[in-house]
Amino acid sequence: MQLSLKPGASVAEVARAHGVNANQVFKWRRAFERGELSEASMALIPVTVTSLADQDRHTDEAARPAAGTIHIELPGRAMISVERGADSSLLRSILESLRK
């Protein structure tokens, strides 16, 4: 996002270079300008995406999560599992509490 704030920068080019939708970059910029984003909230965290085939190799049938489940692990802080149909406002509250 910071690259898009430089004089003469093209949001579309910055977004394309980083594989992000330009509309999302504009949304982040507006949030930043309103003071809704801090330096800490702009830090990236590593993400690992595993396929069902990977899960099959490493997990027995009983422990395998249901399709549509997202697992978020912040080592030493929290482990969150979000299942399909989860209340979005509750999830937002939980995730925002972890930013502090």
The 8 nearest C-alpha neighbors of each residue, nearest first, counted from 0:
[[1, 3, 2, 24, 28, 4, 27, 13],
 [0, 2, 4, 3, 5, 28, 41, 13],
 [3, 1, 0, 4, 5, 13, 8, 10],
 [2, 4, 10, 0, 1, 8, 5, 13],
 [5, 3, 1, 2, 6, 8, 0, 28],
 [4, 6, 8, 3, 2, 7, 1, 9],
 [7, 5, 8, 4, 3, 9, 2, 1],
 [8, 6, 5, 9, 4, 3, 10, 2],
 [9, 7, 3, 5, 6, 10, 4, 2],
 [8, 10, 12, 11, 13, 3, 7, 14],
 [9, 11, 13, 3, 12, 14, 21, 8],
 [10, 12, 14, 21, 9, 13, 15, 20],
 [13, 11, 15, 9, 14, 10, 16, 8],
 [14, 12, 10, 16, 15, 11, 3, 9],
 [13, 15, 19, 21, 11, 17, 12, 16],
 [14, 16, 18, 12, 17, 13, 19, 11],
 [17, 15, 13, 14, 18, 12, 19, 11],
 [18, 16, 14, 15, 19, 13, 12, 20],
 [17, 19, 15, 16, 14, 20, 13, 21],
 [20, 18, 14, 17, 15, 21, 23, 24],
 [19, 21, 23, 22, 14, 24, 18, 15],
 [22, 20, 24, 14, 11, 23, 10, 19],
 [23, 21, 25, 20, 24, 26, 19, 11],
 [22, 24, 26, 21, 20, 25, 27, 19],
 [23, 25, 27, 21, 26, 22, 28, 0],
 [24, 26, 28, 22, 23, 27, 29, 21],
 [25, 27, 23, 29, 24, 28, 22, 30],
 [28, 26, 24, 30, 25, 29, 31, 23],
 [27, 29, 31, 25, 30, 26, 32, 24],
 [30, 28, 32, 26, 31, 27, 33, 25],
 [29, 31, 27, 35, 33, 28, 32, 36],
 [32, 30, 36, 28, 34, 29, 33, 35],
 [31, 33, 29, 34, 30, 28, 35, 36],
 [34, 32, 30, 31, 35, 29, 36, 28],
 [35, 33, 31, 32, 36, 30, 37, 29],
 [34, 36, 30, 33, 31, 37, 32, 29],
 [37, 35, 31, 34, 40, 30, 38, 41],
 [36, 38, 40, 39, 41, 35, 34, 31],
 [37, 39, 41, 40, 36, 42, 31, 35],
 [40, 38, 37, 41, 42, 36, 98, 43],
 [39, 41, 37, 38, 42, 36, 98, 43],
 [42, 40, 38, 39, 43, 37, 36, 0],
 [43, 41, 40, 39, 44, 38, 37, 45],
 [44, 42, 41, 45, 40, 39, 46, 38],
 [43, 45, 46, 42, 73, 41, 47, 40],
 [46, 44, 43, 47, 73, 42, 48, 72],
 [47, 45, 44, 48, 71, 43, 72, 49],
 [46, 48, 49, 45, 71, 44, 50, 70],
 [49, 47, 46, 50, 53, 69, 70, 51],
 [50, 48, 53, 47, 51, 54, 52, 46],
 [49, 51, 53, 52, 54, 48, 55, 47],
 [50, 52, 54, 53, 55, 49, 66, 56],
 [51, 53, 55, 50, 54, 56, 49, 57],
 [54, 52, 50, 56, 51, 55, 49, 57],
 [53, 55, 51, 57, 52, 56, 58, 50],
 [54, 56, 52, 53, 58, 57, 51, 59],
 [55, 57, 53, 54, 58, 52, 59, 51],
 [58, 56, 54, 55, 53, 59, 52, 63],
 [59, 57, 55, 54, 63, 56, 62, 60],
 [58, 60, 62, 61, 63, 55, 57, 56],
 [59, 61, 63, 62, 58, 55, 64, 54],
 [62, 60, 59, 63, 58, 64, 65, 55],
 [61, 63, 60, 59, 58, 64, 65, 54],
 [62, 64, 60, 61, 58, 59, 65, 54],
 [65, 63, 62, 68, 66, 61, 67, 69],
 [64, 66, 68, 67, 63, 82, 83, 62],
 [67, 65, 68, 64, 83, 82, 51, 69],
 [66, 68, 83, 82, 65, 69, 64, 81],
 [69, 67, 82, 81, 66, 65, 83, 64],
 [68, 70, 81, 80, 82, 71, 67, 79],
 [71, 69, 80, 79, 81, 72, 68, 78],
 [72, 70, 79, 78, 80, 69, 73, 77],
 [73, 71, 78, 74, 77, 79, 70, 76],
 [72, 74, 77, 76, 78, 75, 71, 79],
 [75, 73, 76, 72, 77, 78, 71, 79],
 [74, 76, 73, 77, 72, 78, 97, 71],
 [77, 75, 73, 74, 78, 72, 97, 79],
 [78, 76, 73, 72, 75, 79, 74, 71],
 [77, 79, 72, 71, 73, 80, 70, 76],
 [78, 80, 71, 70, 72, 77, 81, 69],
 [81, 79, 70, 69, 71, 82, 68, 78],
 [82, 80, 69, 68, 70, 85, 79, 83],
 [83, 81, 68, 85, 67, 84, 69, 80],
 [82, 84, 67, 85, 68, 81, 66, 69],
 [83, 85, 82, 86, 87, 81, 67, 68],
 [86, 84, 83, 82, 87, 81, 90, 89],
 [85, 87, 89, 88, 90, 84, 91, 83],
 [86, 88, 90, 89, 85, 91, 84, 92],
 [89, 87, 91, 90, 86, 92, 93, 85],
 [88, 90, 92, 91, 86, 87, 93, 85],
 [89, 91, 87, 93, 92, 88, 94, 86],
 [90, 92, 88, 94, 89, 93, 95, 87],
 [93, 91, 89, 95, 90, 94, 96, 88],
 [92, 94, 90, 96, 91, 95, 89, 97],
 [93, 95, 97, 91, 96, 92, 90, 98],
 [94, 96, 92, 98, 97, 93, 91, 99],
 [97, 95, 93, 94, 98, 99, 92, 91],
 [96, 98, 94, 95, 99, 93, 76, 77],
 [99, 97, 95, 96, 94, 40, 39, 93],
 [98, 97, 96, 95, 39, 40, 94, 93]]
